[in-house]
Amino acid sequence: MDIPRIFTVTESAHRIHNPITPEKLAVLGAALRLEPGTRVLDLGSGSGEMLCTWARDHGVVGTGIDLSPLFTEQAKRRAAELGVAGQVEFIHGDAAGYVSGEKVGVAACVGATWIAGGVAGTIALLARSLRPGGIILVGEPYWRQAPPTEEVARACLAGSRADFLALPELLASFGRLGYDVVEMVLADQDGWDRYEAAKWLTMRRWLEAHPGDEFAKEVRAQLTSEPARYAAYTREYLGWGVFALMPR
């Protein structure tokens, strides 16, 4: 049970597997006015940076679930490094369909809404773990500017222009699902750069260390094409944000 290998190669040195900087992750934690002891569920928790730093900075407790054994082990090491291993637990498993046995104050899926077929399905899944008065967090892309063609949308690694909404439309869609938007923290181009450009050095170092690996051809192709593709398309057209929601 694992994610595609390309991600465990390109993002093996990442602490945050989304286009959000540590500074903005800290802003998000402060914006939610987290109280000590708040229980957090993080579906698709990656290398655990959100849970670990919020446990350190705000005294939250919680559980992260991720499909990658590599990222799960990195999350456990990060918890030990920050001295919060007694507050947070990381489970290698499939977050799709996961419901907490204990209701939580924050139910999050930050950048992995594919686990429940999209935003609406993921919100419905998270709501099953949420206590009354709790907050749902969803991390999701949106179009900074509309792609002029389907080809441009695909170059942004979307399936089509219909995959994402413009920011006002995305915010309105939460209301149609019966939720108030109570906070948001949006990535900027620097956040995108830190997420995407950091992969390039990781790929180069991996290629140097694994010249005979059968996967090297795919990694080489991605390292060759990604800088120009990213600069021309994702960086210009695609936004990303974390949205805090409360049921009406």
C-alpha positions as CSV (number, residue, x, y, z in Angstrom):
1,M,0.0,0.0,0.0
2,D,1.8,3.1,-1.3
3,I,1.5,6.2,-3.4
4,P,3.1,6.2,-6.9
5,R,6.9,6.0,-6.7
6,I,7.5,9.3,-8.5
7,F,6.2,11.2,-5.5
8,T,8.3,9.3,-3.0
9,V,11.3,10.2,-5.2
10,T,10.5,13.8,-6.0
11,E,9.1,14.8,-2.5
12,S,11.4,12.6,-0.3
13,A,13.1,15.8,1.1
14,H,9.8,17.7,1.5
15,R,8.4,18.4,5.0
16,I,5.3,19.9,3.5
17,H,3.7,18.2,0.4
18,N,1.7,21.2,-0.7
19,P,2.5,24.7,-2.0
20,I,2.3,26.3,1.4
21,T,5.3,27.6,3.3
22,P,6.1,26.8,7.0
23,E,5.3,30.5,7.7
24,K,1.8,30.2,6.2
25,L,1.2,26.9,7.9
26,A,1.9,28.7,11.2
27,V,-0.4,31.5,10.2
28,L,-3.1,29.0,9.5
29,G,-2.7,27.4,13.0
30,A,-2.9,30.8,14.7
31,A,-5.9,31.8,12.6
32,L,-7.9,28.8,13.8
33,R,-7.4,30.0,17.4
34,L,-6.5,26.4,18.4
35,E,-6.8,25.7,22.1
36,P,-4.5,23.2,24.0
37,G,-5.9,19.7,23.8
38,T,-7.9,20.3,20.6
39,R,-8.1,16.9,18.8
40,V,-7.1,17.1,15.1
41,L,-7.6,14.5,12.4
42,D,-5.4,14.8,9.3
43,L,-6.3,12.6,6.3
44,G,-3.4,12.5,3.9
45,S,-1.0,13.8,6.5
46,G,2.1,13.4,4.5
47,S,5.3,13.9,6.5
48,G,3.3,15.3,9.4
49,E,4.5,18.9,9.5
50,M,1.0,20.4,10.2
51,L,0.2,18.1,13.1
52,C,3.7,18.2,14.6
53,T,4.2,21.9,14.5
54,W,0.7,22.6,15.8
55,A,1.2,20.1,18.6
56,R,4.4,22.0,19.5
57,D,3.0,25.5,19.1
58,H,-0.6,25.1,20.2
59,G,-0.7,21.9,22.3
60,V,-3.1,20.1,20.0
61,V,-3.3,16.3,19.9
62,G,-4.3,14.1,17.0
63,T,-3.9,11.5,14.4
64,G,-2.6,11.5,10.8
65,I,-3.3,8.9,8.2
66,D,-1.2,8.6,5.0
67,L,-0.8,6.0,2.2
68,S,3.0,6.5,2.0
69,P,5.1,4.4,4.3
70,L,8.0,6.7,3.7
71,F,6.1,9.8,4.6
72,T,4.5,8.2,7.6
73,E,8.0,7.2,9.0
74,Q,9.2,10.8,8.3
75,A,6.2,12.1,10.3
76,K,7.0,9.9,13.2
77,R,10.6,11.1,13.2
78,R,9.5,14.7,13.0
79,A,7.2,14.2,16.0
80,A,10.1,12.8,18.0
81,E,12.4,15.6,16.8
82,L,9.9,18.3,18.0
83,G,9.2,16.5,21.3
84,V,5.5,15.8,20.5
85,A,5.5,12.1,19.9
86,G,3.2,11.7,22.9
87,Q,0.6,14.1,21.4
88,V,0.3,12.9,17.8
89,E,0.0,9.5,16.2
90,F,0.8,8.7,12.5
91,I,-0.8,5.7,10.8
92,H,0.3,4.2,7.5
93,G,-3.1,3.4,5.9
94,D,-5.7,4.4,3.4
95,A,-7.4,7.7,4.4
96,A,-10.3,7.0,2.0
97,G,-13.3,6.3,4.2
98,Y,-11.4,6.8,7.5
99,V,-13.6,8.0,10.4
100,S,-12.2,8.8,13.8
101,G,-13.4,6.8,16.7
102,E,-13.4,9.9,18.8
103,K,-14.9,13.2,17.5
104,V,-12.4,15.9,16.7
105,G,-12.3,19.6,16.9
106,V,-10.5,19.9,13.5
107,A,-11.0,17.5,10.7
108,A,-8.6,18.1,7.8
109,C,-7.7,17.0,4.4
110,V,-5.1,19.4,3.0
111,G,-4.4,18.7,-0.6
112,A,-5.8,15.2,-1.0
113,T,-9.5,15.5,-1.8
114,W,-9.1,12.7,-4.3
115,I,-9.5,10.3,-1.3
116,A,-13.3,10.8,-1.4
117,G,-13.8,11.7,-5.1
118,G,-13.4,15.5,-4.7
119,V,-14.2,18.4,-2.5
120,A,-17.9,17.5,-1.7
121,G,-17.1,13.9,-0.9
122,T,-14.2,14.8,1.2
123,I,-16.1,17.4,3.2
124,A,-18.9,14.8,3.8
125,L,-16.2,12.3,5.0
126,L,-14.6,14.7,7.3
127,A,-17.9,15.7,8.8
128,R,-18.4,12.2,10.1
129,S,-15.4,12.7,12.5
130,L,-16.3,16.3,13.5
131,R,-17.6,17.3,16.9
132,P,-20.3,20.0,17.2
133,G,-18.7,23.4,16.8
134,G,-15.6,21.9,15.1
135,I,-13.9,23.1,11.9
136,I,-13.2,21.3,8.7
137,L,-10.1,22.1,6.8
138,V,-9.8,21.5,3.0
139,G,-6.8,22.3,0.9
140,E,-7.7,22.7,-2.8
141,P,-6.4,24.2,-6.0
142,Y,-8.3,26.9,-7.8
143,W,-7.7,28.9,-11.0
144,R,-5.8,32.1,-10.5
145,Q,-6.7,32.9,-14.1
146,A,-8.8,30.9,-16.4
147,P,-6.8,28.7,-18.7
148,P,-7.6,29.8,-22.3
149,T,-7.7,26.2,-23.7
150,E,-8.0,22.7,-22.5
151,E,-4.4,22.1,-23.5
152,V,-3.2,24.8,-21.1
153,A,-5.3,23.2,-18.3
154,R,-3.7,19.9,-19.0
155,A,-0.3,21.5,-18.9
156,C,-1.2,22.6,-15.4
157,L,-1.6,18.9,-14.6
158,A,-5.4,19.2,-14.5
159,G,-7.6,16.8,-16.4
160,S,-9.5,19.7,-17.8
161,R,-10.6,23.2,-17.1
162,A,-13.6,21.9,-15.3
163,D,-11.4,20.2,-12.6
164,F,-11.0,23.5,-10.7
165,L,-13.0,26.6,-10.0
166,A,-12.0,30.3,-9.8
167,L,-11.6,31.4,-6.2
168,P,-15.0,33.2,-5.8
169,E,-16.7,30.2,-7.3
170,L,-14.9,27.8,-5.0
171,L,-15.9,29.8,-1.9
172,A,-19.5,30.0,-3.1
173,S,-19.5,26.2,-3.6
174,F,-18.8,25.6,0.1
175,G,-22.0,27.6,0.9
176,R,-24.0,25.4,-1.4
177,L,-22.8,22.4,0.5
178,G,-24.1,24.0,3.7
179,Y,-20.9,25.4,5.2
180,D,-19.7,28.8,6.2
181,V,-16.2,29.8,5.2
182,V,-14.7,31.0,8.4
183,E,-11.0,31.4,7.4
184,M,-8.6,30.8,4.6
185,V,-4.9,31.0,4.0
186,L,-3.8,31.1,0.3
187,A,-0.5,30.0,-1.1
188,D,1.5,32.5,-3.2
189,Q,4.0,32.0,-5.9
190,D,6.8,31.7,-3.5
191,G,5.0,28.8,-1.8
192,W,4.6,27.2,-5.2
193,D,8.3,27.7,-5.9
194,R,9.3,26.1,-2.6
195,Y,7.0,23.1,-3.3
196,E,7.9,22.6,-7.0
197,A,11.4,23.8,-7.3
198,A,12.6,21.8,-4.3
199,K,11.8,18.7,-6.2
200,W,14.4,19.4,-8.9
201,L,17.4,19.2,-6.6
202,T,16.0,16.1,-5.0
203,M,15.6,14.5,-8.4
204,R,19.1,15.5,-9.5
205,R,20.7,14.0,-6.3
206,W,18.5,10.9,-6.7
207,L,19.8,10.4,-10.2
208,E,23.4,10.8,-9.1
209,A,22.8,8.1,-6.4
210,H,20.8,5.7,-8.6
211,P,22.3,5.7,-12.1
212,G,21.4,2.1,-12.8
213,D,17.8,2.2,-11.4
214,E,15.1,1.3,-13.9
215,F,13.2,4.3,-12.7
216,A,15.9,6.7,-13.6
217,K,14.6,7.3,-17.1
218,E,11.3,8.6,-15.8
219,V,13.0,10.8,-13.2
220,R,15.4,12.2,-15.8
221,A,12.5,13.0,-18.1
222,Q,10.6,14.8,-15.3
223,L,13.7,16.8,-14.2
224,T,14.3,17.8,-17.8
225,S,10.7,19.0,-18.5
226,E,9.4,20.2,-15.2
227,P,11.1,23.6,-14.7
228,A,9.9,25.1,-17.9
229,R,6.4,23.5,-17.7
230,Y,5.9,24.7,-14.1
231,A,7.1,28.3,-14.9
232,A,4.8,28.5,-18.0
233,Y,1.7,27.0,-16.6
234,T,1.2,26.0,-12.9
235,R,3.0,29.1,-11.6
236,E,0.8,31.4,-13.7
237,Y,-2.6,29.8,-13.7
238,L,-3.0,27.7,-10.6
239,G,-3.7,28.9,-7.1
240,W,-4.0,26.9,-3.9
241,G,-5.4,27.4,-0.5
242,V,-6.6,26.0,2.8
243,F,-10.2,26.8,3.6
244,A,-11.7,26.5,7.1
245,L,-15.4,25.6,7.1
246,M,-18.1,25.2,9.8
247,P,-21.5,23.6,9.1
248,R,-24.5,26.0,9.1
